[in-house]
Amino acid sequence: MPTQQTDLQAPTASFQQQFHRRWSSLRDPHVRALAWLLDAPDLLDAHAPRWNGRIATLGVLSEMDITWLQALDKNPRELYLLINAQPSARLGRYAEKLLTFYLQQTGHLLAHNVQVRNGPNETIGEFDFLVHDEARSGAVHWEFATKFYLLESHRKQMQADAFVGPNLADSLGAKMDKIMQQQLMLSAHPAAAQYLPQPVTRAQALVKGWLFYAETTEAASVPAALGISTQHCRGFWCELSALEAGDGDRYLVLPRLEWLAPARAVASRTLSGAQLREAVQLLFSETLAPVMIAVCDVEGDVALERRRGFLVPDDWRGKAAQRVQHAVVQI
């Protein structure tokens, strides 16, 4: 995938082009989100030495899966029933429901959200997903995460903690440490066996998401030692004050539950550069959280995402640097 540039007037990002072309027949937003989840590049490289074989991958979609998604788009009623059961505004929970639906429909799922308790008052942990292994003689434990991280700065010795969440409460390094050192060890706990439908033969992390870069060179120079896939989905980030809107560019502000797949929306929902600034300034007055936007191409009455990025408050960069420095000191 060509390195995505951070200039808002840059050439079209290849992943969005490929997605729109491959899934041009899909109209339902939830089915499009599911198609992204199943077909998007992994965030982490399953073959990187850092992970010791503990990264799961869904692999290439089969023709049967593609046909199934196309049929689902025409009649998504069962998917909506699952999504609307116990509705949540949490993106992770939404992505989890999408994956649950796929695994149920395709016969891969043994169980999900299985809590492990040590006595009536102590919860040890929870298995996100238990799926059949290849021989169907045991269970594979998947810890599932859909994450969005911004690279705070480019350093000669870049660490995973330099990729921070929009709200600065999380980092790629901290998340993967927790998964690898704690969550994937759950099946080894003596209390776990009684909750398992089959013995766990393998424990892995399945991680999807997008990474966002402030400078063009950074996306190309992420050290291989970090274990990040070279094909990962990527975008830009910049301060609102640094936004350079091109003449005629159209934008979407993406609500959290629309962060997964490249956006497809009615053209009337798009904003001009001036309208975008006004909308984002209003959001910043209510919360200081970065705002996800899509830069769109308009074709008739349809807007298709060309690129995406986070617009951050003017003080976000300094706060992110402090967050990363604190993480480095803790190491």
N, C-alpha and C positions, 0 to 999 in steps of 0.2 A: 504494500500500500504506500503510495507517495506520502511524504511527510506533509501533514496539514499545516498551512501557514496561518499566522495570527492576524494578518491584515484582512479586514472584513471584506475587501474587494478582491481577495485572492481567488484563484481558480477553484472550481467545484471540488469538494472533498470526495475522494473516490468511494469511500464506504457508502455514503448516502446515495450516490449514483447507482452503485451496485444493488443496494437494497431496493430502491424504487423500481429498478428494472426487473429484478428477480421476483418481487412481490407486487407487481403492478395491478394484479387482479384483486388484491385484498383491500377491502373497504372498511371492515369493522375495526375500530381502534384496539379492542382487546385482542383480536386475532392477530393484528399486526404486531402488537407487543409480544405475543407468544411466539410469532415467527422470528422476531429479533432475538428473543431469549434462546431459542433453539438453534438459530443459524448464525448468530453473531460470533466473531472471533472471541476466544477466551481472553480474559484479562491477563492471566498468568500462563507461562509456558510450562506445559505438563512435563516436558523433557529437561527442564533446567535442573542442574545438579542440586541447587539450593533446596528443592522441594522433596528430594528423595522418593520420587514416584507417588507423592501424596496429593497430587492435583488431578482431579477428575476432568474429563472432557466428554462432551456429548457426541463428538465426532461429526462426520458429514451426514446431513439429512438424507434419508432414503427417498426414493421416488414415492413409496407408500406414504411416508410422512408428509411429503409435499402435497400429494393428492388429498390427504386427510385434512390438511390446513385449508386447502381451497374449498373443500366441502364444508368445513366448519364455518368458514366465512359466510357461506350462504345460509347457514342455519346454526347460529351460535347460542341457541337457547340454553343448552346444558352448561356451557361455559359461564353464561351470565348468572345462572342459578348458584354456581359455586362462588363467583366473585361477589355477588350481592348478599351471600350468607355471612353474617357478622362483618359488615363493611368496615373498612379501616382506611385511614388517610396515610398510613405508613407504606412507603414504596416497597420496602423489603417484604412486607406482608402480602402486598399485591403480587409481586414477582413470585413469591412462594406459592400463591394460589394458582398462578398460571402453570408453574412447573408441576404442581400436584395434579392438575387436570390432565396434562399430557401424560404423566406417568401412570395415572389411573386408566386412561383411555387406551394406552398401548400395552397394558399388562405388566409393566416393569415394577410397579410399586408394591412393596410389602407393607409399609406403615410410614406414617409421618407424624412429626411433633409428638414423639414418644417421650414422656417425662420419666426420669429415673429418680426414685425416692429411696432414701435410706431411713426407713421408719416413717411414721405419719407426719413428722414436722420438718424433715430435712430434704430439700430438693437438691440432688447432686448435679443434674444437668438435663439436657433434652436432645434427643436425636432429631435432626431436621428431617432427614429422609433415610429410610432403609429400603434398598432396592435389591432385586435379584442379582446375584453374580452370574457370570457367563454360563456356568454349569447348572445354575438354579439349585445348588446344593447348600448355599449360604447367603448371607446378606452383606451388601456393601453399604457402609455408613457414609452418607454424604452430608457434609456441612455446606450449606448453600448461602451465598452472599451475592448481592448485586450492589456494586459500590461505585461512587463517583468521587474522584480525588483531583485536586489541583496541585500541580508542582509549584511549590512556594518559590524556589529559586534554582538556578543552575550552579552546581558546585563541582569542583574537581573530584571530590570524594562523595558523590551523591549517595544518600541513604534512603531507605524506603519510607522513613518518617518524614522526608521532605514532601511526600505526597499527602496532603491534608484534606480532610473533608470540608465542604463549604462552610459548615458551622464551627470548624476548628476543634470539634470535640473528638475527632477520630483521625487516624492516619493509616496508611497502607501497612506500615511496619507494625504498628500496634495491633491492627486487626489480624494480620497473618500470624503474629506471635501467639495471640489468644487462640486462634483456630488450631494451630499446629501443636502448641504446648498444653492446651487444656481440652478444647472441645473434641478433637479427634482421638483423645485418650479415653473417652467416656466408656467405651465398651470393655475396657480393661478393669473398670471398677467392679468390685465384688457384688455390688447391688444391681448391676446392669442385667445380668443373665436372665433374671426372672421376667424382664420386660421385653426380651428379644424374641421375635417369632422364629428366627433362625440364628445360628452363631454368626458373628461378624467376621468375615474373612479379609476385609480390607476397609480402611477408613481414609477418606479423601475429601478435599475441599473442591467444590464446584463454584467458581467465581466468574461472574460476568460484570461488565460495567464499562465506564468511559473514563479516560484520563484527559486532563486539560492543561494546556501549556501557555505560558506567557510569551515565550520566544520561539521562533521557528526552529532554531538549532537544537533546542532541548529535546524535542520529540525524537530527533534522530540520534541523540547521544545518550540515551538512557543505558547505563551499564548492564551488560548481559548478566552480571552477577546478581542483579536484583530479581531475576526470574520473571520479568514481565514479557509477555508475548510481543513479538515485533509487529504482529498484525492487530493489536488491540484498537478498539474504537477510541478516537481522540477528538478533542476540540480545543478551543482557545479560552483564555480568561483575560479580562482587563478591567480597570476602573471605569465606571460610568463616564467620568470626565475625559477618558482617553478614547472613547468610542468614536470611530470615524465612519459615519454612515455614508455609503455611496449614494449618488443621485439615483432615485427611483428604487432603492433597495426596500424590501418589505420584510417585516419581522413578526415573529410570534413570541409571546411570553408563554413559556411552557410550565403549567402546573406540575407539581411533583409526580403525580401519577401518569404523566405523559413524558417522562424522562427516558423511557427505554428505547423505543423504536424511533427512527427518523420521522419527523412530523409530516402528516398529511392532513390538511384542513381546508375549509372553504376559504376562498380568497378574501371574502368580506371580513374575516376575523383578523387579518394582518394589519400591522401598524406601519406608518411611515417612521423615519428616523426621529422626527420631532415628537410624534405621538409615543414612540418607544421611550424616549428620555422622560417624558412626563409621567408615563405609567410606572417606570422603574423608580423615579424619584418618589412617587407616592408610596410604592412598596417599601422603599428604604425608610420613609418616615414612620412606617408601622413596625418594621423589623429590620435589623441590620444584616439579615441573611442574604447572601448572594442570590442573584436571580438568573435562572436558566432561560436563554433565548435561542431561537432558531432564525437564521438568515435564510430567506425563502426565494425560490423561483416561482413565479405565478404563471400558470398555464390555464388560460380560460378562467373558470371559476374555482380552480384548485390551486392551493399553495403547497409546494413540496420543499421540505428542508434541504438546503444546500450545505450549510455548515451550522454548527451550534457552539455555544460558549456560555460561560458565566460572566455576568456583569457584577462586579464587587464594589462595595462602598470604598471611598477613597482611603479609609484607614485600615482596610482589610489586610493589605500587604504587610504593614508593620506588625499587626497582630499575628499574622501567619508566621512571620519570621521569629517572633517571640515563642510561639508554640513549638516550632521546629527546634530552636535553640534549647528550650527546656527539655525536649525529648533527647537531644544529644547529650546534655549534661547528665540526664538520668542514666544513660548508657555508661 
